[in-house]
Amino acid sequence: MLKVLPEEPIDCYQSPATGMSKSRRLIIHAVHIGIQALRPIVNFVGAKRLEKPMAWLERQTKGLLFDCRMCGNCILNVTALRCPARCLKGLRNGPCGGVRPDGNCEVDSAVPCAWRDIWLHNGGLLPDRQPAQEHQFIGRSTWIAEAFEGMPTASALPPVRELPAGRFERDLASGDFVITAEIAPGTAANASGILAQAKLIAPWVNAINVTDGAGAHAALSSMAACALLVRNSYTAVLQMTCRDRNRIALQSDLLGATALGIENVLCLTGDGVGNGDHPGAKPVFDLDAISLLATARTLRDGGTFLSGRALTAPPQYFIGAVENPFAPPQAARVQRVQRKIDAGAQFLMTQMVYDVPAFELFMAEIRRLGLHRRAHIIAGVGLPTSPKAVRWISKHVPGVRIPEHLIVQLETSADPVSTGISMTINTIRRLRAIEGVAGVHLLFHPQRLNLMGDIVTQAGLRNRSDSSAEALLPLN
């Protein structure tokens, strides 16, 4: 079994039969009875007159009992009476992929992950998709709102609209083992850097994934970079993070992607701004990854904005998501995959896989739930060539699990680059043999992109320019 933190109530990929404890359910039931009793009083006195005194009473009561932050969008009834507003990214559908190995938050290493705490006290279960926070309700009494209006719930998603498949979607649908690669758009205010990288790797990949302010560092926008790639006949995957834009900007960009000919959109929550070169910037996180997936699907399949306003012409794109199989709580990760697929994800890319046996357990649970038949799972693969860098990544990058014996092997090697190449080839071959893995996503340092062709070839995958059918060699 995978190693898990001692206090986790269940084995890593085993779901419990029940959720939160009976005592907590009784508290929630009592609160709901009290709210129902409020209705005649609210109707008689009026919600406006009761708002201030009830908000004060609610703040004192729930603040003392549940560390409530009075977000005005209370979901304590589905979060085991643990306030999700304690999440430093404001996630309504956590945990994100940045949880540190000790269970603390990516944004502040001294703060426990709020959603890991929720998951633990909810019997190892994540709630169903929750609606995005409505910020105009902050500080208002949810008791009054529930008694007078009822609390908002996540709206039902529209049925999937039949659309012509793009090139990358067709490649995945064919059943061939796909290869994608990630590139950083760089800091040049022209096309030179992005096109140079694309030309180097294009013969070996089905699609090129462009980062969106990776690590919270400013760079050429992913939208502009993907538009340049499309203009030059490359297949691009647009990364879109929630860190820097509110729902208005995100919806505008989702429309813009189709207008620019971009066929693939990858929805992410995003890293905390403290990781980047502008730590004083204001993080947005108006939506989280699951909310963004549902938004992309609402625009595409429902033909409306989140507000309900109809679009003149809906966008068309293939929707993707990411997941980190190794970030705690590990048993919640497959649940997160399921929530993302339910929200609209059609393909899913993972964090870099170095611990293949652990990933095999993750995929076994994916297969048990049939999730590999609902979305294409693409495993991330890194290229470890610097012992110092690998040791640093293992210690500081949340969710990247690198077995100690691999690090030692690099550190004791006379030629770390050759050793790292051999490791990567072996990893690709092993991942290709796992049922349900539809391909690999290569995450190489920009200065190592020139090694991609040799690695792909030695792993038993054909240069895509060698055949009109773009077939892959059989696994030896």
N, C-alpha and C positions, 0 to 999 in steps of 0.2 A: 504494500500500500504506500501511497505518497505520505511523506512526513507532514503532519499538520501541527498547529500550535496546541498545547496541552488542553486548553480550556474549550476547544471546539467540541460540540456535543455529539458529533457523528463522525463515522469514518469518511474518508475523503470524498468519495462519490456515491455515498449511500444516503438517500433522502429519508428523513424520519416520517412516521405515519401521521404525526400531529404537529401543529404549529406551536403557538405560544402557550404558556402554562395556564392552568385552569383559573388560578387566582387573578391573572391579568385579564382573562376573558370576562371574569365576573366584574372587575372594575370597569371595563369598557361597557358591559351591559348596564351597569348601574348609571354610568354617565349618560348613556342613550335614554334610559328611562327618565332621568332628570331633565334632559333636553326636551323630550316629548312633553313633560309636565310644564315646561316653559311656554309652550305654544299659545295656550289661552291667555297667558299674561302678556306675551308679546303682542298678540292680536288686540288686546284691550288697551294697553298703554301706548303701543307703537314702538317699532324697532328703533327709530331715530332717538327717542327719548331714553331708551334703555341702553343704547350703544356705549356711551362713556362709562356708566357705572358697571355694566357687565364686562366691558373690556378690562377695567381695572381689576375686578374680582377674578376674572379668568387669568389675567397675568400673574396675580399673586398665587392663585391656587395651582395652576398648571406649571408655573415657574418653579414652585417649591417641590411639587411631586414629580414632574417629568422634565425639568430643565427646558421648558417650553420657551421658544424665541418669538412667539406671537407673529408668525409669518402670515396669519390670516387665511391659510390654506391647509388647515390641520388634517393630517392623516395618521394621527397617533393610533387610531383604531386598527390600522393595518401594519404598524411598525412596532408592535409589542410595547407601546407606550414609551418608546424612545424617540425623541424629537429629531427628525431628519434635517431640520434647519441647522443643526450643529455641524453638518458637513461643510467644510471650508470652501468647497466648490458649489455649494447650494444644490447638490444633486437630488432629484426627486425619485430617481430610479437607479440608485447606486448598487454596489460600490464600483468606483471607477477602476481602471487598470493600474493606477499608480499607488496602490496600497503597499507600504513597505513590508519587508519580511517579518518585522516585529508587530505588524498589525496597525502601525501608526500611519498618519496621513502624509501623502506626498508633499502637500503644501507646507505643513509644519510638522517636523519629525517628532515633536514633543506631544502632539495631539493624537489620541486614538482615532482611528477611522470610525466615523459615526455609523456608517452603513454596515461595517463588520459587526459592530455592537448590536445593531438592529437584527442582523441575520442570526447572531448567536442566541439572542433572547426570543427570537421568533421560531425557535425550534429548527433552525437550519433551513428556513424557507424565505424566499424573497417575495414581496407582494407582487401582484399583477401590475401592469403598466399604470402609472399614476399621471394625472394631468400636470402640465407645466404650471409653475407658480404664477398666480395673478398678482402682480406687485402692488396694484392699487389697494389690495386688501390688507397690506401689512399693518399690524397694530390693531386691526379690527377684531371684534369678538366673533369667533367661529360658533360659539354657542348660539348667539342671536341669529347668525346666518343660517345655521342648520335648522333651528326652530322655525325661522320665518321663510327661508327660501330653499333650504336643502343645500348640501355641499356639492361642488362640482365634481364630476367624475370624468375619467378619460373617455372621449367620444369614440364611438365605434368607427373602425377604419373601413373605407370603401373596398369593395371587391377589386381584385387585381385586374387592371385593364389590359386586354390583349394588344401588344405593340410589336412592331417589327424588331427583331433582335439585332443588336449591334455586333461588331466583330468579336469582341471579347466574350460576350454572352454566348455567341454561337460556338466559340472554341470550347467553352466549358460544357455546353450542352452536348457537344460531340462525344464526350467521354474521354478525350485525350488528356494526358497529364500536362497541365499548363505551367508556364513559367512567367512570373511577373517580377519586376525589379523596381526598387524605390530609388528616386534621385531627388536631390535637394535643388531647388531652383536657383540658388546662389544669390549674389548681391549685385549682379550686373544689370543695369537698366537697358539691356538689349537682349537679343536672342542668342548671342554667341555661346554662352555657357551652357544653357539648357539644350541647345541643339547639338553641341559637341558631345555631351553625355549621351543623348538619345542615339546619335549615330553609332556610338561605341557599343551600345548594348542591344540595339533593335534587332539584329539578326538572331538573337538568342531568346527573345521574350515574346509573349503574347500581348502584353500591355505594360505600359510605363506608369508607375504610381508617383505622383508629385506631392511632396510634403507641403503642409500648410503651416508655416511658422513653427517648424519642428523645434522642440525644446524651448518654446516661447522666445525664439530669436527672430528678429525682423529679417525679411528676405523678399525677393520677388514673389508676388502673389501666386498661389497655386492656380488660380483661375487664369491669370495671364500666361503662365507657363504652359498650362494644358492647351490653351487656345493656340499658342505657338506650335505645340506639338501636332495638334490636329491639322493646322494649316499646312504642315509639312508631311502629312499622311501617316503620322504615328498614332497608335491607339493609346489614349491617355486615360488615367484614372485620377479624377479630381478629389483630393482630400479636402474636407470641410470640417473645421473644428468649431465648437461652441464657445471657446474661450474669449474670442475677440469681437463677437457680433451678437446682437440681440435677434429676436425672432423676425423682426422686420427685415434686417439686413440678410439673414440666412435665407429667408424665402425669396428675396430679390435675387440673391446669388444662385439659388436653385433654378429660377427662371432663366437667368443669364447663362447657365451652363448649357442648356439645350440651345439657346439662341446662338451660342458660339460653336455648336457642333460637338460638344463634349458628351460622350455616350455613357460614361460611368462615374458615379459619385460615391465616395467612401465617407461615411459619417462617423465622426469621433467627438468625444468630449473635449480633449485637449489637455496639455500639460499645464501645471500651475505657472503663473508668470514669474515666480521667484526663481525658476530654473534658468531663465533666459537673460538677455542682455538689457532688458528694461524692467528690473524688479519692482520699480515704482509705478508701473502701469496699472490701470484699474482693470481687473478681470471682469468679464461679463457673465458667462455661464447662465444666460437666460434660459436656455434649454440644456438638456444633457443628451447623450448619444441616442438613447432610446426615444426621447421626444423628437429629436431631429429626424430619425428614421421614420417615425410616424408622420412628421411634417412633410418629408419628401414624398411619402406615399399618398398623403392627402392631396398634395398639389398634382401629382401625376395621375392618380387613379380616380380621385374625386373631382378634380378640376376646379378646386376652390382653395383660397387661402385658409389659414387657421380661423380667421374671423368669419368664414362662411361666404365671403365675397367671391363671386365666380370669376374665373380666369377667361380671358378672351381665347387663348389657346394654351392648353396644359403642356407642361414639359414632358420630355421623354428621356429617361435614363435608366440604367441598370444600377440598382441600389446595393451598396455594400456596407459592412460594418467591420469592427475589429474586436478582438478579445485577447486577454492575457491569461492563458491557462494556469500560470504559475503564481499569480499574485494572490495573497490571502484575502478573504477565505476561499480556499481552492474549491471546496464543494459547491460554492455559489457560482462558479464560473460557467458551468454547463447550464445552470438556470438562467444566467445572463444571456448566454447564446440563444436559448429558447425565447426569452423576452425580446431579443433583437430580431429574431426571425419572425416572431409574431407581429412585430411592429413594422416589418417591411424588408428586412435584409434578405437579399437573394444570393449574396456571396459573403464570405467572412475570412478576413486575414488575421493571423495570430502574431503575437510577439515572437521574437526569435526563439527557436527550439534548439537547445543544446542537450537537454536531458530527455533523450528519446523514450526511455522506458516510462517516465512520468507522463509524457505526451501520449503514449499508447494507452494509458489508463484513461486519460481525458477523452480520447477518441472512442474508447470502448463505451463510455457513458453516452457520448454523442450518438453512437450507433444504436445503443439500447433504446434511446428515445426517438430514433428515426430522424434525427435532425440533419444528418448528412444527405438525406433524400429531399429535404426541404430547402437546403441552401448548400452551395459549394464551399467546402472548407479548404483553405489554402494556408499551408504552414509556413511561418517565417523562418528564414535561414540566414544566419550571420556568417561572416568570414573572419575568424579569429587569427590575426597575424602578429599582434603585439602582446606579449605576455603582460606588460604593464597596463595596457589598455583593458585587456580582458579582466585582470584582477580588479581594476577600478570599476568596470561595468558591473561585475559580480557584486561588488560592495555597495555601489551607489545608485544603480538604475533599478527602480522598483519593478519586480516581476520578471527580471531576467535571471533564470536559474542556470548557473554553469557549474557542473560537477567539479569538485576539487581536483580529481585525477586528471581532467582535461587541462586545467590551469597549470598543474605541475608538469604535465607533458610538454606544454608550450615553454614553460620557464626553463626546463632542462634540455630543450632541443637546441642543437647546433644551428638549425635553420628553421626558425619559428614560422616563416612564411610558407615554406613547403609543408611543414607539419600542419599548419592551419588549413591549407588547401586540401590536404588528405582528409582532415577531420570533416571539412565541409562536403566533400564528395561522398564520404561515408554517410553523413547525415542525410543528404538528399536521397541516396539509394534506400536507406532505411525508412525514410518518410514515404517514399513512393510505394513501398511494400505494405503500408498500413491501409487497411480497408477504410474507405470514406474520405481519404485525403485526395483532393482533386488537383493539387498542384503545390508548388513552392513559391514563396515570395522572397526574393533575394535582397538582403539589406547589406550592401557592401559600402565601405568607405569610398568617397569619390575618387581617391587616388588608387583604388584597387579595382575599379570597374573594368580595367583592361584584362583582368584575370577571369572575367565571367565566362568568356567563350571556352577556355580550356577546362574550366570546372564543369560547365554544363556538358561538354563533350565527354569528359572522363567519367561523369556520372551516368552516362549511357543515354543522354538526350541529344537529339540531332539539332544541328544548326537549322533554324527555321527557314533559311533562304535556300536550303539544299533541295527542297521538294515543293512542288506546286500544291501538293496535298497537305503540306506542313505537318507530316506525321512525325511521331517520336519513335526512337528505337525501342525495341522491347527490353525489359529489365533482364539483365543477365543473372 
